[in-house]
Amino acid sequence: MQKVADERRDRLQNGLREGNFYVYFCKGNLTIQIKHNDVYFLEIDLETCNNSRELLDWIFHIHGKALAGSSCVLDLILTVLDDACYDVHGKGAETLFIRSEALNWRNP
C-alpha cells in the first residue's frame, strides 16, 4: 500500500511522460494538462467532468484527436485522473464515477 501511495504522490508532483506526451494534474485550477512535444495540446477542466457521461465525452473527444491516436495518451490521462480523484476526493475514479451524483471538485 505504501508503494502505491508513494507512486501516486510522485505522479501528482511530476506527472507522467510517455513518448512525446506529458500529462499532469494542476490542482490550482483543477485541470489535467496534456502536452505533446512539450507544447500545450489539450486541457481537461475537471469541473466540466463531474459525472460518468461527461467523463465518457472527454474520453471520446481525446480519442478522436489526431495526435491522441495512441492508446498511451488515454492511459496516461486516466491514470492522472485517478490520482486527481484520490488527491481531491480521497477515492479512486472508478468508485467516484460509478455513483449517480455529480462530483464537486471545488468542495469535495
C-alpha atoms as a printed R data frame, in Angstrom:
    type eleno elety resid chain resno       x      y       z
1   ATOM     1    CA   MET     A     1   0.000  0.000   0.000
2   ATOM     2    CA   GLN     A     2   2.796  2.418   0.861
3   ATOM     3    CA   LYS     A     3   4.456  1.839  -2.517
4   ATOM     4    CA   VAL     A     4   1.190  2.630  -4.336
5   ATOM     5    CA   ALA     A     5   0.749  5.808  -2.271
6   ATOM     6    CA   ASP     A     6   4.349  6.852  -2.962
7   ATOM     7    CA   GLU     A     7   3.917  6.266  -6.701
8   ATOM     8    CA   ARG     A     8   0.709  8.310  -6.714
9   ATOM     9    CA   ARG     A     9   2.392 11.138  -4.816
10  ATOM    10    CA   ASP     A    10   5.253 11.111  -7.343
11  ATOM    11    CA   ARG     A    11   2.822 11.252 -10.291
12  ATOM    12    CA   LEU     A    12   0.919 14.133  -8.649
13  ATOM    13    CA   GLN     A    13   4.185 16.056  -8.290
14  ATOM    14    CA   ASN     A    14   5.810 15.158 -11.610
15  ATOM    15    CA   GLY     A    15   3.075 13.997 -13.964
16  ATOM    16    CA   LEU     A    16   3.610 11.183 -16.440
17  ATOM    17    CA   ARG     A    17   5.641 11.032 -19.635
18  ATOM    18    CA   GLU     A    18   5.407  8.503 -22.404
19  ATOM    19    CA   GLY     A    19   6.898  9.079 -25.808
20  ATOM    20    CA   ASN     A    20   6.185 12.655 -26.830
21  ATOM    21    CA   PHE     A    21   3.342 13.113 -24.347
22  ATOM    22    CA   TYR     A    22   3.404 14.669 -20.897
23  ATOM    23    CA   VAL     A    23   0.246 14.596 -18.745
24  ATOM    24    CA   TYR     A    24  -0.144 16.135 -15.297
25  ATOM    25    CA   PHE     A    25  -2.747 17.300 -12.770
26  ATOM    26    CA   CYS     A    26  -2.819 21.005 -11.984
27  ATOM    27    CA   LYS     A    27  -4.621 21.209  -8.646
28  ATOM    28    CA   GLY     A    28  -4.607 25.015  -8.625
29  ATOM    29    CA   ASN     A    29  -7.155 25.201 -11.425
30  ATOM    30    CA   LEU     A    30  -8.457 21.596 -11.287
31  ATOM    31    CA   THR     A    31  -7.291 20.641 -14.760
32  ATOM    32    CA   ILE     A    32  -5.432 17.822 -16.403
33  ATOM    33    CA   GLN     A    33  -2.842 19.292 -18.736
34  ATOM    34    CA   ILE     A    34  -1.665 17.417 -21.816
35  ATOM    35    CA   LYS     A    35   1.423 18.416 -23.739
36  ATOM    36    CA   HIS     A    36   2.823 16.931 -26.942
37  ATOM    37    CA   ASN     A    37   6.496 17.580 -27.680
38  ATOM    38    CA   ASP     A    38   6.463 19.936 -24.654
39  ATOM    39    CA   VAL     A    39   3.857 22.152 -26.346
40  ATOM    40    CA   TYR     A    40   0.352 22.629 -24.941
41  ATOM    41    CA   PHE     A    41  -2.023 20.156 -26.605
42  ATOM    42    CA   LEU     A    42  -5.173 19.955 -24.515
43  ATOM    43    CA   GLU     A    43  -6.592 20.813 -21.098
44  ATOM    44    CA   ILE     A    44  -9.353 18.883 -19.348
45  ATOM    45    CA   ASP     A    45 -11.270 21.058 -16.914
46  ATOM    46    CA   LEU     A    46 -12.309 18.613 -14.208
47  ATOM    47    CA   GLU     A    47 -15.156 20.879 -13.145
48  ATOM    48    CA   THR     A    48 -16.765 20.036 -16.502
49  ATOM    49    CA   CYS     A    49 -16.046 16.364 -15.941
50  ATOM    50    CA   ASN     A    50 -18.071 15.592 -12.863
51  ATOM    51    CA   ASN     A    51 -20.126 12.556 -13.853
52  ATOM    52    CA   SER     A    52 -19.660  9.418 -15.934
53  ATOM    53    CA   ARG     A    53 -21.368 10.856 -19.031
54  ATOM    54    CA   GLU     A    54 -19.094 13.900 -19.082
55  ATOM    55    CA   LEU     A    55 -16.051 11.688 -18.488
56  ATOM    56    CA   LEU     A    56 -17.011  9.488 -21.423
57  ATOM    57    CA   ASP     A    57 -17.481 12.609 -23.588
58  ATOM    58    CA   TRP     A    58 -13.903 13.646 -22.789
59  ATOM    59    CA   ILE     A    59 -12.560 10.163 -23.496
60  ATOM    60    CA   PHE     A    60 -14.142 10.100 -26.944
61  ATOM    61    CA   HIS     A    61 -13.097 13.698 -27.629
62  ATOM    62    CA   ILE     A    62  -9.485 12.803 -26.896
63  ATOM    63    CA   HIS     A    63  -9.741  9.526 -28.785
64  ATOM    64    CA   GLY     A    64 -10.865 11.474 -31.869
65  ATOM    65    CA   LYS     A    65  -7.886 13.834 -31.834
66  ATOM    66    CA   ALA     A    66  -5.251 13.069 -34.469
67  ATOM    67    CA   LEU     A    67  -2.315 13.228 -32.040
68  ATOM    68    CA   ALA     A    68  -4.138 11.094 -29.499
69  ATOM    69    CA   GLY     A    69  -4.423  8.098 -31.810
70  ATOM    70    CA   SER     A    70  -2.121  6.232 -29.479
71  ATOM    71    CA   SER     A    71  -3.755  4.417 -26.600
72  ATOM    72    CA   CYS     A    72  -0.874  5.567 -24.378
73  ATOM    73    CA   VAL     A    73  -2.386  9.052 -24.163
74  ATOM    74    CA   LEU     A    74  -5.698  7.785 -22.820
75  ATOM    75    CA   ASP     A    75  -3.844  5.538 -20.390
76  ATOM    76    CA   LEU     A    76  -1.820  8.498 -19.111
77  ATOM    77    CA   ILE     A    77  -4.930 10.665 -18.782
78  ATOM    78    CA   LEU     A    78  -6.917  8.013 -16.923
79  ATOM    79    CA   THR     A    79  -4.013  7.362 -14.557
80  ATOM    80    CA   VAL     A    80  -3.658 11.074 -13.809
81  ATOM    81    CA   LEU     A    81  -7.451 11.402 -13.421
82  ATOM    82    CA   ASP     A    82  -7.435  8.567 -10.898
83  ATOM    83    CA   ASP     A    83  -4.615 10.276  -8.975
84  ATOM    84    CA   ALA     A    84  -6.527 13.580  -9.051
85  ATOM    85    CA   CYS     A    85  -9.628 11.851  -7.694
86  ATOM    86    CA   TYR     A    86  -7.638 10.384  -4.802
87  ATOM    87    CA   ASP     A    87  -5.981 13.729  -4.143
88  ATOM    88    CA   VAL     A    88  -9.194 15.783  -4.131
89  ATOM    89    CA   HIS     A    89 -11.883 13.283  -3.091
90  ATOM    90    CA   GLY     A    90  -9.937 10.572  -1.270
91  ATOM    91    CA   LYS     A    91 -11.308  7.859  -3.580
92  ATOM    92    CA   GLY     A    92 -10.390  6.483  -6.978
93  ATOM    93    CA   ALA     A    93 -12.083  7.463 -10.235
94  ATOM    94    CA   GLU     A    94 -13.666  4.040 -10.630
95  ATOM    95    CA   THR     A    95 -15.559  4.466  -7.358
96  ATOM    96    CA   LEU     A    96 -16.460  8.118  -7.873
97  ATOM    97    CA   PHE     A    97 -17.724  7.920 -11.438
98  ATOM    98    CA   ILE     A    98 -20.000  4.953 -10.703
99  ATOM    99    CA   ARG     A    99 -22.036  6.958  -8.209
100 ATOM   100    CA   SER     A   100 -25.092  8.736  -9.572
101 ATOM   101    CA   GLU     A   101 -24.473 12.155  -8.023
102 ATOM   102    CA   ALA     A   102 -22.198 14.718  -9.659
103 ATOM   103    CA   LEU     A   103 -18.705 15.303  -8.284
104 ATOM   104    CA   ASN     A   104 -17.987 18.683  -6.791
105 ATOM   105    CA   TRP     A   105 -14.320 19.367  -7.472
106 ATOM   106    CA   ARG     A   106 -14.232 22.645  -5.515
107 ATOM   107    CA   ASN     A   107 -15.920 21.333  -2.360
108 ATOM   108    CA   PRO     A   108 -15.496 17.539  -2.257
